[in-house]
Amino acid sequence: MVFHPKPQSVMHQATATTQGVFVSIPGRLGRRLIQLYAGLALYGASSALLVQADLGLEPWNVLHQGIAELTGLSIGVVSIIVGAAVLLLWIPLRQRPGLGTVSNVFVIGLALDGTLALLPETHALLVRVPLLLAGIVLNGVATGLYITASFGPGPRDGLMTGLHRRTGRSVRLMRTGIEVTVVATGFALGGTIGVGTLLYAVSIGPLAQLFLRTFAVPAASGGSTVVARQTPGRAILRR
């Protein structure tokens, strides 16, 4: 999953036309399932690259890493626990999870830990910088894959949009408030904030928008594709 307080992002729930980006995709189930799970696995793997680069994490992983430092659990396990806890907050917000929502909780955390177990330790900046850049780009690819699968938002996105609907406050305000809170809490617990955090914030929106168009699933009738119809500045993202 990862949020940032910038407005350059895309809608996580492909069927939410009221938030303004996608049209529902009724067909192509096989392709959509492949995109969903490939995207979620790649999201976890790309997040592992950011962790290994140690130059700054995306906001939610700052929190996950901080909790991991405090508890001794792996960052992937913490991601799963936090995702499940956030999902419980959907109940009073009357949000409805989908297959993508539940899969998001588990697949990303497992892929994150699995990739970290395979990556060798590195301390050289000449290696860490390419890891950071690759992690950010692949995160954008992963976002395009699993969002266009249209199986429902991740738990953190649902929290944001649920608060938006319940309070009447803007999505941007809800997103910024949540992300500032998780980053500050994660940093206080020992999570990593750095140049990578800033670079992720300014680049993930445009990258996600690009790959949303790349991986848009053709409609069942075979004619059109489902693409983002608004500029990134009007949409929302993350995990």
KERO-956045 format. One record per residue: residue number from 1; residue in three letters; x, y, z of N, C-alpha, C in turn. Coordinates in steps of 0.2 Angstrom, whole numbers, plus 2048, in hexadecimal, padded with zeros to 3 digits. Layout:
<sites>
SITE    nr   rest   n_xx   n_yy   n_zz   ca_xx   ca_yy   ca_zz   c_xx   c_yy   c_zz
SITE   NUM    Ala      X      Y      Z       X       Y       Z      X      Y      Z
...
</sites>
This chain:
<sites>
SITE    nr   rest   n_xx   n_yy   n_zz   ca_xx   ca_yy   ca_zz   c_xx   c_yy   c_zz
SITE     1    Met    803    7FB    800     800     800     800    803    806    800
SITE     2    Val    805    811    804     808     816     805    804    81C    803
SITE     3    Phe    803    822    808     800     828     806    805    82D    806
SITE     4    His    804    833    803     808     839     804    803    83F    803
SITE     5    Pro    805    844    807     800     84A     807    800    84E    801
SITE     6    Lys    803    84C    7FC     803     850     7F5    7FC    84E    7F2
SITE     7    Pro    7FA    853    7EE     7F3     852     7EA    7F4    84E    7E4
SITE     8    Gln    7FB    84C    7E2     7FC     849     7DB    7FB    842    7DC
SITE     9    Ser    7F5    83F    7DC     7F4     838     7DD    7EE    836    7DA
SITE    10    Val    7EC    82F    7DB     7E7     82C     7D7    7E2    828    7DB
SITE    11    Met    7DC    827    7D9     7D7     824     7DD    7D8    81D    7DE
SITE    12    His    7D9    81A    7E4     7DA     813     7E5    7D4    80F    7E3
SITE    13    Gln    7CE    811    7E4     7C9     80D     7E2    7C6    80E    7DB
SITE    14    Ala    7C7    80A    7D7     7C6     80B     7D0    7BF    80C    7CE
SITE    15    Thr    7BA    809    7D2     7B3     80A     7D1    7B0    810    7D4
SITE    16    Ala    7B4    814    7D8     7B1     81A     7DB    7B0    820    7D7
SITE    17    Thr    7AB    820    7D2     7AB     826     7CE    7A9    82C    7D1
SITE    18    Thr    7A6    82C    7D7     7A5     832     7DB    7AB    835    7DD
SITE    19    Gln    7B0    832    7DE     7B7     835     7E0    7BA    837    7D9
SITE    20    Gly    7B8    834    7D4     7B9     837     7CD    7BF    834    7C9
SITE    21    Val    7C1    82E    7C9     7C6     82C     7C5    7C4    827    7C0
SITE    22    Phe    7C1    821    7C2     7C0     81B     7BE    7B9    819    7BD
SITE    23    Val    7B8    816    7B8     7B2     812     7B6    7B3    80B    7B9
SITE    24    Ser    7AD    808    7BB     7AD     801     7BD    7AF    7FD    7B8
SITE    25    Ile    7B3    7F7    7B9     7B5     7F2     7B4    7B1    7EC    7B6
SITE    26    Pro    7AC    7EA    7B2     7A8     7E4     7B4    7AC    7DD    7B1
SITE    27    Gly    7B0    7DE    7AC     7B2     7D8     7A9    7BA    7D7    7AA
SITE    28    Arg    7BD    7D2    7A6     7C4     7D1     7A6    7C6    7CF    7AD
SITE    29    Leu    7C3    7CA    7B0     7C4     7C8     7B7    7CB    7C5    7B8
SITE    30    Gly    7CD    7C1    7B3     7D4     7BE     7B4    7D9    7C3    7B4
SITE    31    Arg    7D9    7C8    7AF     7DE     7CD     7AF    7DE    7D1    7B5
SITE    32    Arg    7D8    7D3    7B7     7D8     7D7     7BD    7DB    7D4    7C3
SITE    33    Leu    7D9    7CD    7C4     7DC     7C9     7CA    7E4    7C9    7C9
SITE    34    Ile    7E6    7C8    7C3     7EE     7C8     7C3    7F1    7CF    7C4
SITE    35    Gln    7ED    7D4    7C2     7F0     7DB     7C3    7EF    7DC    7CB
SITE    36    Leu    7EA    7DA    7CE     7E9     7DC     7D5    7EF    7D9    7D9
SITE    37    Tyr    7F0    7D2    7D8     7F5     7CF     7DC    7FC    7D0    7DA
SITE    38    Ala    7FD    7D1    7D4     804     7D3     7D1    806    7DA    7D4
SITE    39    Gly    801    7DF    7D4     802     7E5     7D6    803    7E6    7DE
SITE    40    Leu    7FF    7E2    7E2     800     7E2     7E9    807    7DF    7EB
SITE    41    Ala    809    7D9    7E7     80F     7D6     7E9    815    7DB    7E7
SITE    42    Leu    814    7DF    7E1     819     7E3     7DF    81A    7E9    7E4
SITE    43    Tyr    814    7EB    7E6     814     7F1     7EB    818    7EF    7F1
SITE    44    Gly    817    7E9    7F4     81B     7E7     7FA    822    7E7    7F8
SITE    45    Ala    824    7E4    7F2     82B     7E3     7F0    82E    7EA    7F0
SITE    46    Ser    82B    7EF    7EC     82D     7F5     7EB    82E    7F9    7F2
SITE    47    Ser    82A    7F8    7F7     82A     7FB     7FD    831    7F8    801
SITE    48    Ala    832    7F2    800     838     7EF     803    83E    7F2    800
SITE    49    Leu    83E    7F4    7FA     844     7F8     7F7    845    7FE    7FA
SITE    50    Leu    840    802    7FC     840     808     7FF    843    807    807
SITE    51    Val    841    802    80A     843     800     810    84B    7FF    810
SITE    52    Gln    84D    7FB    80B     854     7F9     80B    858    7FF    809
SITE    53    Ala    855    803    805     859     809     803    85B    80E    809
SITE    54    Asp    856    80E    80E     857     811     814    858    819    813
SITE    55    Leu    854    81C    80E     855     823     80D    84E    826    80E
SITE    56    Gly    84A    823    811     843     826     813    83E    822    810
SITE    57    Leu    838    821    813     833     81C     811    82D    821    810
SITE    58    Glu    828    81D    80D     821     820     80C    81E    821    812
SITE    59    Pro    819    825    813     816     827     81A    814    821    81E
SITE    60    Trp    810    81C    81B     80D     817     81F    813    812    821
SITE    61    Asn    818    811    81D     81D     80D     81F    822    810    824
SITE    62    Val    822    817    824     826     81A     82A    822    817    831
SITE    63    Leu    81C    817    831     818     815     837    81A    80D    838
SITE    64    His    819    809    833     81A     802     833    821    801    836
SITE    65    Gln    826    804    833     82D     803     835    82E    805    83C
SITE    66    Gly    82B    80B    83E     82C     80D     845    829    808    84A
SITE    67    Ile    823    805    849     820     800     84D    824    7FA    84D
SITE    68    Ala    827    7F8    847     82B     7F2     847    831    7F3    84B
SITE    69    Glu    834    7F9    84B     83A     7FA     850    838    7FA    857
SITE    70    Leu    832    7FC    859     830     7FC     860    82E    7F5    862
SITE    71    Thr    82B    7F1    85D     828     7EA     85F    82D    7E4    85E
SITE    72    Gly    831    7E5    859     836     7E0     857    832    7DB    852
SITE    73    Leu    82C    7DD    84F     829     7DA     84A    82C    7DC    843
SITE    74    Ser    82B    7D8    83E     82D     7DA     838    829    7E0    835
SITE    75    Ile    82B    7E4    830     827     7E9     82E    821    7E7    82A
SITE    76    Gly    822    7E1    826     81D     7DE     823    817    7DC    827
SITE    77    Val    819    7D9    82D     814     7D6     832    810    7DC    835
SITE    78    Val    814    7E2    836     811     7E8     839    80C    7EB    834
SITE    79    Ser    80E    7EB    82D     80A     7ED     828    803    7EA    828
SITE    80    Ile    803    7E3    829     7FD     7DF     829    7F9    7E1    82F
SITE    81    Ile    7FC    7E1    835     7F8     7E3     83B    7F5    7EA    83A
SITE    82    Val    7F9    7EF    838     7F6     7F5     838    7F1    7F5    832
SITE    83    Gly    7F2    7F2    82D     7EC     7F2     828    7E6    7EF    82A
SITE    84    Ala    7E7    7E9    82E     7E1     7E6     831    7DD    7EB    836
SITE    85    Ala    7E1    7EE    83A     7DF     7F3     83F    7DB    7F9    83C
SITE    86    Val    7DE    7FB    836     7DB     801     832    7D4    7FE    82F
SITE    87    Leu    7D4    7F8    82D     7CE     7F5     82A    7C8    7F5    82F
SITE    88    Leu    7CA    7F4    835     7C5     7F4     83B    7C2    7FB    83B
SITE    89    Leu    7C5    800    83A     7C3     807     83A    7BE    808    835
SITE    90    Trp    7BD    804    830     7B8     804     82A    7B1    803    82D
SITE    91    Ile    7B1    7FF    833     7AA     7FD     835    7A6    803    837
SITE    92    Pro    7A8    808    83B     7A4     80E     83D    7A4    813    837
SITE    93    Leu    7A8    812    832     7A8     816     82C    7A3    814    827
SITE    94    Arg    7A1    80D    828     79D     80A     823    7A0    809    81C
SITE    95    Gln    7A6    807    81C     7A9     806     816    7A9    7FE    815
SITE    96    Arg    7A9    7FD    80E     7A8     7F6     80D    7AE    7F3    809
SITE    97    Pro    7B2    7EE    80C     7B8     7EC     809    7B7    7E7    803
SITE    98    Gly    7BB    7E7    7FF     7BB     7E2     7F9    7C1    7DE    7F9
SITE    99    Leu    7C1    7D9    7F4     7C7     7D5     7F4    7CE    7D8    7F4
SITE   100    Gly    7CE    7DE    7F0     7D4     7E1     7F0    7D6    7E4    7F7
SITE   101    Thr    7D1    7E6    7FB     7D2     7E9     802    7D5    7E4    806
SITE   102    Val    7D2    7DE    807     7D5     7D9     80B    7DC    7D6    808
SITE   103    Ser    7DC    7D5    802     7E3     7D3     7FF    7E8    7D8    800
SITE   104    Asn    7E7    7DE    800     7EB     7E4     801    7EF    7E3    808
SITE   105    Val    7EB    7E1    80D     7ED     7E0     814    7F3    7DB    815
SITE   106    Phe    7F2    7D5    811     7F6     7D0     812    7FC    7D0    80D
SITE   107    Val    7FA    7D0    807     7FF     7CF     801    805    7D4    802
SITE   108    Ile    803    7DB    803     809     7DF     803    80E    7DE    809
SITE   109    Gly    80B    7DD    80F     80F     7DB     814    814    7D5    813
SITE   110    Leu    811    7D0    810     814     7CA     80F    81A    7CB    80A
SITE   111    Ala    818    7CE    804     81D     7D0     7FF    822    7D4    802
SITE   112    Leu    821    7D9    806     826     7DD     809    82B    7D9    80D
SITE   113    Asp    829    7D5    811     82D     7D1     815    831    7CC    811
SITE   114    Gly    82E    7C9    80C     831     7C4     808    837    7C7    804
SITE   115    Thr    835    7CD    801     83B     7D1     7FD    840    7D3    802
SITE   116    Leu    83F    7D5    808     844     7D7     80C    849    7D1    80E
SITE   117    Ala    846    7CC    80F     84A     7C6     810    84E    7C4    80B
SITE   118    Leu    84D    7C5    805     851     7C4     7FF    856    7C9    7FD
SITE   119    Leu    855    7CF    7FF     85A     7D5     7FE    860    7D4    802
SITE   120    Pro    866    7D5    7FF     86C     7D5     803    86D    7DC    807
SITE   121    Glu    870    7DC    80C     871     7E3     80F    876    7E7    80B
SITE   122    Thr    875    7ED    80B     879     7F2     808    87A    7F8    80B
SITE   123    His    880    7FB    80B     881     802     80F    883    807    80A
SITE   124    Ala    885    805    804     888     80A     7FF    883    80E    7FC
SITE   125    Leu    884    814    7FC     87F     819     7FA    87E    818    7F2
SITE   126    Leu    883    816    7EF     882     815     7E7    87D    80F    7E6
SITE   127    Val    87C    80B    7EB     877     805     7EA    870    808    7ED
SITE   128    Arg    870    80B    7F2     86A     80D     7F6    866    812    7F1
SITE   129    Val    869    817    7EE     866     81B     7EA    862    818    7E4
SITE   130    Pro    865    813    7E0     861     810     7DB    85C    80C    7DE
SITE   131    Leu    85D    809    7E4     857     805     7E8    851    809    7E9
SITE   132    Leu    853    80F    7EB     84D     814     7ED    84A    816    7E6
SITE   133    Leu    84D    818    7E1     84A     81A     7DB    846    814    7D8
SITE   134    Ala    849    80E    7D8     845     808     7D6    83F    807    7DA
SITE   135    Gly    83F    808    7E0     83A     806     7E5    834    80B    7E3
SITE   136    Ile    836    811    7E2     830     816     7E1    82D    815    7DA
SITE   137    Val    831    814    7D5     82E     812     7CE    82A    80C    7CE
SITE   138    Leu    82C    807    7D1     829     800     7D2    822    801    7D6
SITE   139    Asn    823    806    7DB     81D     807     7DF    817    80A    7DB
SITE   140    Gly    819    80E    7D6     815     811     7D1    812    80C    7CD
SITE   141    Val    816    808    7CA     813     802     7C6    80E    7FE    7CA
SITE   142    Ala    810    7FC    7D0     80C     7F8     7D4    805    7FB    7D5
SITE   143    Thr    805    802    7D6     7FF     806     7D8    7FB    805    7D1
SITE   144    Gly    7FE    806    7CC     7FA     806     7C5    7F6    7FF    7C4
SITE   145    Leu    7FA    7FA    7C6     7F8     7F3     7C5    7F2    7F2    7CA
SITE   146    Tyr    7F2    7F3    7D0     7ED     7F0     7D5    7E7    7F5    7D5
SITE   147    Ile    7E8    7FC    7D4     7E2     800     7D4    7DE    7FF    7CE
SITE   148    Thr    7E1    7FE    7C8     7DD     7FD     7C2    7D9    7F6    7C2
SITE   149    Ala    7DC    7F1    7C7     7D8     7EB     7C7    7D1    7EC    7CA
SITE   150    Ser    7D0    7F1    7CE     7C9     7F3     7D0    7C6    7EE    7D4
SITE   151    Phe    7CA    7EC    7DA     7C7     7E8     7DF    7C6    7EB    7E6
SITE   152    Gly    7C6    7F2    7E6     7C4     7F5     7EC    7CB    7F8    7EF
SITE   153    Pro    7CA    7FD    7F3     7D0     801     7F5    7D3    7FE    7FB
SITE   154    Gly    7D9    800    7FC     7DD     7FD     802    7DA    800    808
SITE   155    Pro    7DC    7FD    80E     7D9     7FF     814    7DA    806    816
SITE   156    Arg    7E0    808    815     7E2     80F     816    7DF    814    812
SITE   157    Asp    7DE    813    80C     7DA     817     807    7D2    817    809
SITE   158    Gly    7D0    811    80B     7C9     811     80E    7C8    815    814
SITE   159    Leu    7CD    815    818     7CC     81A     81E    7CC    821    81C
SITE   160    Met    7D0    823    818     7D0     82A     815    7CA    82C    812
SITE   161    Thr    7C7    828    80D     7C1     82A     80A    7BB    829    80F
SITE   162    Gly    7BB    824    813     7B6     824     818    7B5    82A    81D
SITE   163    Leu    7BB    82C    81F     7BB     832     823    7B9    838    81F
SITE   164    His    7BA    838    819     7B8     83E     814    7B1    83E    814
SITE   165    Arg    7AE    838    813     7A6     838     812    7A3    839    819
SITE   166    Arg    7A6    837    81E     7A2     838     825    7A3    83F    828
SITE   167    Thr    7A8    842    826     7AA     849     829    7A8    84E    824
SITE   168    Gly    7A8    84D    81E     7A6     852     819    7AD    856    818
SITE   169    Arg    7B2    854    81B     7B9     858     819    7BB    855    813
SITE   170    Ser    7C0    859    810     7C3     857     809    7C7    851    80A
SITE   171    Val    7C8    84D    805     7CC     848     805    7D4    84A    806
SITE   172    Arg    7D5    84F    803     7DC     852     804    7DE    853    80B
SITE   173    Leu    7D9    856    80F     7DA     858     816    7DA    851    81A
SITE   174    Met    7D6    84C    819     7D6     846     81C    7DC    842    81B
SITE   175    Arg    7DF    842    815     7E5     83F     813    7EB    842    816
SITE   176    Thr    7EB    849    816     7F1     84C     819    7F1    84B    821
SITE   177    Gly    7EB    84C    824     7EB     84B     82B    7ED    844    82D
SITE   178    Ile    7EB    83E    829     7ED     838     82B    7F4    837    82A
SITE   179    Glu    7F7    839    824     7FE     838     822    803    83C    827
SITE   180    Val    801    842    829     805     845     82E    805    841    834
SITE   181    Thr    800    83F    836     7FF     83B     83D    803    835    83C
SITE   182    Val    803    831    837     807     82B     837    80E    82C    836
SITE   183    Val    810    831    832     817     832     831    81A    835    838
SITE   184    Ala    817    839    83B     819     83C     842    81A    836    847
SITE   185    Thr    815    832    847     815     82C     84C    81A    827    84A
SITE   186    Gly    81B    826    844     820     821     841    827    824    843
SITE   187    Phe    828    82A    841     82F     82D     842    830    82D    84A
SITE   188    Ala    82C    82E    84E     82D     82E     855    82F    827    858
SITE   189    Leu    82C    822    854     82E     81B     856    834    819    853
SITE   190    Gly    837    81D    84E     83D     81A     84B    83D    819    844
SITE   191    Gly    837    81B    841     837     81A     839    83B    81F    836
SITE   192    Thr    83C    81D    82F     841     821     82B    83E    826    827
SITE   193    Ile    840    82C    828     83E     832     824    844    835    821
SITE   194    Gly    844    836    81A     849     839     817    848    83B    810
SITE   195    Val    84D    83C    80C     84C     83E     805    847    83A    801
SITE   196    Gly    847    833    803     843     82F     7FF    83C    830    801
SITE   197    Thr    83A    832    807     833     834     808    831    83A    804
SITE   198    Leu    835    83F    803     833     845     7FF    832    843    7F8
SITE   199    Leu    837    83F    7F6     837     83D     7EF    831    839    7ED
SITE   200    Tyr    82F    834    7F1     829     830     7F0    823    835    7F0
SITE   201    Ala    823    83A    7F5     81D     83E     7F5    81C    842    7EF
SITE   202    Val    821    844    7EB     820     848     7E5    820    844    7DF
SITE   203    Ser    822    83E    7DF     822     83A     7D9    81D    835    7D8
SITE   204    Ile    81A    832    7DE     815     82D     7DE    80F    82E    7DA
SITE   205    Gly    80C    834    7DB     806     836     7D7    807    836    7D0
SITE   206    Pro    80C    839    7CD     80D     839     7C5    80E    832    7C3
SITE   207    Leu    812    82E    7C7     814     827     7C5    80E    823    7C5
SITE   208    Ala    80A    824    7CA     804     820     7CA    7FF    821    7C5
SITE   209    Gln    7FE    828    7C3     7FA     82A     7BE    7FC    827    7B7
SITE   210    Leu    803    827    7B6     805     824     7B0    804    81D    7AF
SITE   211    Phe    805    819    7B5     804     812     7B4    7FC    810    7B5
SITE   212    Leu    7F8    814    7B8     7F1     813     7B7    7EF    813    7B0
SITE   213    Arg    7F1    817    7AC     7EF     817     7A5    7F2    811    7A1
SITE   214    Thr    7F8    80F    7A3     7FC     80A     7A0    7F8    803    7A1
SITE   215    Phe    7F6    802    7A7     7F3     7FC     7A9    7EB    7FC    7A9
SITE   216    Ala    7E8    801    7A7     7E1     801     7A7    7DE    7FB    7A3
SITE   217    Val    7D9    7F8    7A7     7D6     7F2     7A4    7D1    7F3    79F
SITE   218    Pro    7D1    7F0    799     7CC     7F1     794    7C5    7EF    796
SITE   219    Ala    7C0    7F2    794     7B9     7F0     796    7B8    7E9    793
SITE   220    Ala    7B3    7E6    796     7B1     7DF     794    7AF    7DF    78C
SITE   221    Ser    7AC    7E5    78A     7AA     7E6     783    7B0    7E6    77E
SITE   222    Gly    7B6    7E7    781     7BC     7E7     77D    7BD    7EE    77A
SITE   223    Gly    7B9    7F3    77A     7BA     7F9     777    7BF    7FE    77B
SITE   224    Ser    7BD    800    780     7C0     806     784    7C4    803    78A
SITE   225    Thr    7C8    807    78C     7CC     806     792    7CA    80B    797
SITE   226    Val    7CC    809    79E     7CA     80D     7A3    7D0    811    7A5
SITE   227    Val    7D0    817    7A5     7D5     81B     7A6    7D3    821    7AB
SITE   228    Ala    7D8    824    7AE     7D7     829     7B3    7D5    82F    7AE
SITE   229    Arg    7CF    832    7B1     7CC     838     7AD    7CD    83E    7B0
SITE   230    Gln    7D1    83F    7B6     7D2     845     7B9    7DA    845    7B9
SITE   231    Thr    7DC    84B    7BA     7E3     84C     7BC    7E5    84A    7C3
SITE   232    Pro    7EB    848    7C4     7ED     846     7CA    7EB    84A    7D0
SITE   233    Gly    7EB    851    7CF     7EA     855     7D4    7E3    855    7D7
SITE   234    Arg    7DE    851    7D4     7D7     851     7D6    7D6    84A    7D9
SITE   235    Ala    7DB    845    7D9     7DA     83F     7DB    7DE    83D    7E2
SITE   236    Ile    7DD    836    7E4     7E0     834     7EA    7E4    82E    7E9
SITE   237    Leu    7E9    82C    7ED     7EC     826     7ED    7EE    823    7F3
SITE   238    Arg    7F0    81D    7F3     7F4     818     7F7    7F1    812    7F9
SITE   239    Arg    7F3    810    7FE     7F3     809     7FF    7EE    808    805
</sites>
